[in-house]
């Protein structure tokens, strides 16, 4: 299915090309990206092709552009623009490309009524990889973040932390305007622009996309299973992510159903007696509730502990090149060899 056109027009050549390069590296964008550094070229293109979304510099906006067949126009503002452009939503130009994109998706999704068929793109089947353990302090989240970053080098990957206490704001050293709680609210409201709402919340680190986790633990254990299922189905069917990495805590009542959706499950374990007893209890419950397939696709792992240097905000990037990063790369290499054989 052909994707809609997202055109960017800025008279600063370096800015336009750098933003297009960033967009092309984002594998989850449901648009074909076109960049223009002259208004004339944009107008010539727009006369032949429908542009669904146009992000254009205020200095480049003109009557001829207004007359084109464009679904939505957003002004790339340098802080001040002529009053006649106030009719259009705007985003501030001089911020990170990821922030610009988030704001553009929020503006677009706020007014556009879309259905899945309009935004579906050709992609491989989305795989859900679960990381779960009934144990604490077993490097579950560190492993999940390392795995996600390594997979995201070659694929479109979304990391979702479903823990009650993720510590993400403290870990990243910043707050978030929106998080998973907001997205779950839109799910419960059956919002028709759910994909665009999600895209407006996406954050990125080392090419790994993630939605900031909840800040209130109650938002995890009070969310109905149907809403978790609806959210994951939307991502699988409507987005262009190839993989979802689920960092699963113990706060979701329907954890077995969630694990059952995963193609592969990694379970970090510890070797002490109490930990082994907890794992045995979990496995017995899986059998009692008749989910033997969960055990079949679960691989127990023992990630190596590692020392962090520097502030917490640099922790996630360090994971890639730590002993844990080497462990994950070796794990994936062995799995790839098994598939080939």
C-alpha positions as CSV (number, residue, x, y, z in Angstrom):
1,X,0.0,0.0,0.0
2,X,1.4,3.4,-1.0
3,X,2.2,5.7,1.9
4,X,1.0,9.3,2.3
5,X,3.4,12.1,1.6
6,X,5.0,14.1,4.4
7,X,6.8,17.0,2.8
8,X,9.3,19.3,4.5
9,X,10.2,22.6,3.0
10,X,12.9,24.8,4.5
11,X,15.1,27.3,2.7
12,X,18.1,26.3,4.9
13,X,19.4,23.4,2.9
14,X,21.3,21.8,5.8
15,X,18.3,21.9,8.1
16,X,15.9,20.4,5.5
17,X,18.4,17.6,4.5
18,X,19.3,16.8,8.1
19,X,15.7,16.6,9.1
20,X,14.9,14.3,6.2
21,X,17.8,12.1,7.1
22,X,16.5,11.8,10.6
23,X,13.0,11.0,9.4
24,X,14.3,8.3,7.0
25,X,16.1,6.6,9.9
26,X,12.8,6.5,11.8
27,X,11.4,3.2,10.7
28,X,8.0,3.7,12.4
29,X,6.9,6.8,10.5
30,X,3.8,6.0,8.4
31,X,4.7,8.5,5.6
32,X,6.9,8.8,2.6
33,X,9.2,11.7,3.3
34,X,10.0,14.4,0.7
35,X,12.3,17.4,1.5
36,X,12.4,20.6,-0.5
37,X,14.8,23.5,-0.2
38,X,13.0,25.8,-2.7
39,X,9.4,26.8,-2.8
40,X,9.3,26.4,-6.6
41,X,10.2,22.7,-6.4
42,X,7.6,22.2,-3.7
43,X,4.9,23.8,-5.8
44,X,5.8,21.8,-8.9
45,X,5.7,18.6,-6.9
46,X,2.4,19.6,-5.2
47,X,0.7,20.2,-8.5
48,X,1.3,16.6,-9.5
49,X,1.0,14.8,-6.1
50,X,-1.3,15.0,-3.1
51,X,0.7,16.1,0.0
52,X,-1.0,14.8,3.1
53,X,1.2,16.6,5.6
54,X,3.4,19.7,5.0
55,X,5.9,21.1,7.5
56,X,7.0,24.4,6.0
57,X,9.2,27.3,7.1
58,X,7.2,30.5,7.7
59,X,9.6,32.3,5.3
60,X,8.7,29.8,2.6
61,X,4.9,30.0,3.0
62,X,3.1,31.8,0.2
63,X,-0.3,31.9,-1.6
64,X,0.8,29.4,-4.2
65,X,1.5,26.8,-1.5
66,X,-1.9,27.5,0.1
67,X,-3.6,26.7,-3.2
68,X,-2.0,23.2,-3.4
69,X,-3.9,20.0,-2.5
70,X,-2.5,19.6,1.0
71,X,-4.2,17.7,3.8
72,X,-2.5,19.5,6.7
73,X,-0.1,22.4,6.9
74,X,2.2,23.0,9.9
75,X,4.5,26.0,10.2
76,X,8.1,25.5,11.1
77,X,8.5,28.6,13.2
78,X,11.6,30.5,14.2
79,X,9.8,32.0,17.1
80,X,8.0,34.9,15.3
81,X,5.9,34.7,12.1
82,X,3.5,36.9,10.2
83,X,-0.1,37.2,11.6
84,X,-1.5,35.6,8.5
85,X,0.1,32.4,9.4
86,X,-1.6,32.2,12.8
87,X,-4.4,30.1,11.2
88,X,-1.9,27.2,11.0
89,X,-0.5,25.2,13.9
90,X,3.2,25.7,14.4
91,X,6.2,24.0,15.9
92,X,9.5,25.6,17.0
93,X,12.3,25.0,14.5
94,X,15.3,25.1,16.8
95,X,14.8,22.1,19.0
96,X,15.8,18.4,18.5
97,X,14.4,16.6,15.5
98,X,12.7,14.1,17.8
99,X,10.9,17.0,19.6
100,X,9.9,18.5,16.2
101,X,8.5,15.2,15.0
102,X,6.6,14.6,18.3
103,X,4.9,18.0,18.0
104,X,4.1,17.5,14.3
105,X,2.5,14.2,15.1
106,X,0.5,15.7,17.9
107,X,-0.8,18.5,15.6
108,X,-1.6,16.1,12.8
109,X,-3.4,13.6,15.0
110,X,-5.4,16.2,16.8
111,X,-7.5,17.0,13.8
112,X,-7.1,14.2,11.3
113,X,-9.6,11.4,11.5
114,X,-7.9,8.3,10.3
115,X,-8.6,4.6,10.0
116,X,-6.1,1.8,10.0
117,X,-6.3,1.2,6.3
118,X,-5.1,4.7,5.6
119,X,-2.0,4.5,7.7
120,X,-1.1,0.8,7.3
121,X,2.2,0.4,5.6
122,X,3.9,-2.6,4.1
123,X,5.9,-4.2,6.9
124,X,7.0,-7.5,8.3
125,X,4.8,-9.1,11.0
126,X,5.3,-7.5,14.3
127,X,7.0,-9.7,16.9
128,X,6.5,-9.2,20.6
129,X,9.5,-10.1,22.8
130,X,8.8,-10.3,26.5
131,X,11.3,-9.9,29.3
132,X,9.8,-11.1,32.6
133,X,10.9,-12.6,35.8
134,X,9.2,-13.3,39.1
135,X,12.5,-12.2,40.7
136,X,13.7,-8.8,41.6
137,X,17.2,-7.3,41.2
138,X,18.0,-9.7,38.3
139,X,18.8,-7.1,35.6
140,X,15.5,-7.5,33.9
141,X,15.1,-3.9,32.8
142,X,18.8,-3.5,32.0
143,X,18.7,-6.6,29.8
144,X,15.5,-5.3,28.1
145,X,17.0,-1.9,27.3
146,X,20.2,-3.5,26.0
147,X,18.3,-5.9,23.8
148,X,16.1,-3.2,22.5
149,X,19.0,-0.9,21.6
150,X,20.9,-3.7,19.8
151,X,17.8,-4.8,17.8
152,X,17.0,-1.2,16.9
153,X,20.2,-0.9,14.9
154,X,18.6,-2.8,12.1
155,X,14.8,-2.8,12.8
156,X,12.0,-0.6,14.0
157,X,11.7,-1.4,17.7
158,X,9.4,0.0,20.4
159,X,10.2,-0.6,24.1
160,X,7.3,-0.6,26.5
161,X,8.0,-0.7,30.2
162,X,5.0,-2.1,32.1
163,X,6.4,-1.9,35.6
164,X,4.7,-0.1,38.4
165,X,8.0,1.6,39.4
166,X,10.2,2.1,36.4
167,X,12.3,5.0,37.7
168,X,12.6,6.3,34.2
169,X,12.3,10.0,34.9
170,X,15.1,9.7,37.5
171,X,17.1,7.5,35.2
172,X,16.8,9.8,32.2
173,X,17.2,12.9,34.3
174,X,14.1,14.6,32.8
175,X,10.3,14.7,33.1
176,X,7.9,13.9,30.3
177,X,4.8,15.8,29.3
178,X,3.0,12.6,28.4
179,X,3.4,9.0,29.3
180,X,1.9,5.5,29.0
181,X,-0.9,6.6,31.4
182,X,-2.1,9.1,28.8
183,X,-2.0,6.6,26.1
184,X,-4.0,4.1,28.1
185,X,-6.6,6.8,28.7
186,X,-7.0,7.2,24.9
187,X,-7.3,3.5,24.6
188,X,-10.1,3.4,27.1
189,X,-11.8,6.3,25.2
190,X,-11.5,4.3,22.0
191,X,-9.8,7.2,20.4
192,X,-9.7,6.9,16.6
193,X,-6.4,8.7,16.3
194,X,-4.6,6.3,18.7
195,X,-1.6,5.7,16.5
196,X,-1.0,9.5,16.1
197,X,-1.5,10.0,19.8
198,X,1.1,7.4,20.4
199,X,3.6,8.9,17.9
200,X,3.3,12.2,19.6
201,X,4.6,10.7,22.8
202,X,7.4,8.6,21.4
203,X,10.9,9.3,22.8
204,X,14.1,7.8,21.3
205,X,17.4,6.7,22.6
206,X,20.1,5.1,20.4
207,X,17.4,4.6,17.7
208,X,15.2,2.7,20.2
209,X,11.8,4.2,20.5
210,X,10.0,4.1,23.8
211,X,6.9,5.5,25.5
212,X,7.7,7.0,28.9
213,X,6.3,4.6,31.5
214,X,3.6,5.4,34.0
215,X,4.4,7.5,37.1
216,X,1.4,6.2,39.1
217,X,1.6,2.5,39.9
218,X,-2.2,2.3,40.0
219,X,-2.3,3.0,36.3
220,X,-0.7,-0.4,35.7
221,X,-2.8,-2.7,38.0
222,X,-6.1,-0.9,37.3
223,X,-5.9,-1.2,33.5
224,X,-8.2,-4.0,32.2
225,X,-6.7,-6.7,30.1
226,X,-8.9,-5.7,27.2
227,X,-7.2,-2.3,27.1
228,X,-3.7,-3.8,27.2
229,X,-4.7,-6.2,24.3
230,X,-6.3,-3.3,22.3
231,X,-3.1,-1.2,22.7
232,X,-0.8,-4.0,21.6
233,X,-3.1,-5.0,18.7
234,X,-3.1,-1.4,17.5
235,X,0.7,-1.3,17.5
236,X,1.0,-4.6,15.8
237,X,-1.6,-3.9,13.1
238,X,-1.4,-0.1,12.5
239,X,2.1,1.0,13.2
240,X,5.2,0.1,11.2
241,X,7.2,-1.3,14.2
242,X,8.7,-4.7,13.5
243,X,9.3,-5.5,17.1
244,X,7.9,-4.7,20.5
245,X,10.1,-5.2,23.5
246,X,7.9,-5.6,26.6
247,X,9.5,-5.1,30.0
248,X,6.9,-6.8,32.1
249,X,6.5,-6.3,35.8
250,X,4.3,-8.2,38.2
251,X,1.5,-5.6,38.5
252,X,-0.7,-6.8,35.7
253,X,-3.2,-9.3,36.8
254,X,-3.4,-11.0,33.4
255,X,0.3,-11.5,33.0
256,X,-0.2,-15.0,31.6
257,X,-2.3,-13.6,28.8
258,X,0.3,-11.0,28.1
259,X,3.1,-13.5,28.1
260,X,1.1,-15.7,25.7
261,X,1.1,-12.9,23.1
262,X,4.9,-12.9,23.1
263,X,6.8,-14.9,20.4
264,X,9.8,-15.2,22.7
265,X,10.3,-14.7,26.4
266,X,13.5,-14.0,28.2
267,X,13.5,-14.7,31.9
268,X,16.5,-13.5,33.9
269,X,17.1,-15.8,36.9
270,X,19.4,-16.1,39.9
271,X,20.9,-19.2,41.4
272,X,20.2,-18.8,45.1
273,X,17.7,-21.1,46.8
274,X,15.0,-18.6,47.4
275,X,15.1,-17.4,43.8
276,X,14.8,-20.9,42.5
277,X,11.8,-21.6,44.7
278,X,10.1,-18.4,43.4
279,X,10.7,-19.6,39.8
280,X,9.3,-23.0,40.6
281,X,6.2,-21.4,42.1
282,X,5.7,-19.3,38.9
283,X,6.2,-22.4,36.6
284,X,3.6,-24.4,38.7
285,X,1.1,-21.6,38.3
286,X,1.6,-21.5,34.6
287,X,0.8,-25.2,34.4
288,X,-2.2,-24.8,36.8
289,X,-3.7,-22.1,34.6
290,X,-3.0,-24.2,31.5
291,X,-0.5,-22.0,29.7
292,X,2.2,-24.6,28.9
293,X,3.2,-22.8,25.7
294,X,4.6,-20.0,27.9
295,X,7.2,-22.3,29.3
296,X,8.0,-23.6,25.9
297,X,9.0,-20.2,24.5
298,X,10.7,-19.0,27.7
299,X,14.5,-18.9,27.8
300,X,16.2,-18.5,31.2
301,X,19.2,-16.2,31.1
302,X,21.8,-15.1,33.6
303,X,22.8,-11.6,32.6
304,X,26.2,-10.4,33.9
305,X,26.3,-7.7,36.5
306,X,28.2,-4.6,35.5
307,X,29.5,-1.4,37.0
308,X,28.1,2.0,35.9
309,X,30.3,5.1,35.6
310,X,29.0,8.6,35.5
311,X,25.5,10.0,36.1
312,X,22.4,7.9,35.8
313,X,21.4,9.8,32.6
314,X,24.2,8.0,30.8
315,X,23.4,4.5,32.0
316,X,21.3,3.4,29.1
317,X,23.8,4.4,26.4
318,X,26.6,2.6,28.4
319,X,24.6,-0.7,28.4
320,X,25.3,-1.1,24.6
321,X,29.1,-1.4,25.2
322,X,29.1,-3.0,28.6
323,X,29.6,-6.7,29.4
324,X,25.9,-7.0,29.3
325,X,25.9,-5.6,25.7
326,X,28.4,-8.3,24.7
327,X,26.2,-10.9,26.5
328,X,23.1,-9.9,24.5
329,X,25.0,-9.8,21.2
330,X,26.3,-13.2,21.8
331,X,22.8,-14.5,22.7
332,X,21.3,-13.1,19.5
333,X,24.2,-14.5,17.5
334,X,23.6,-18.0,18.8
335,X,19.8,-17.7,18.1
336,X,20.5,-16.6,14.6
337,X,22.8,-19.6,14.0
338,X,20.2,-22.0,15.4
339,X,17.7,-20.6,12.9
340,X,20.1,-21.0,10.0
341,X,20.7,-24.7,11.0
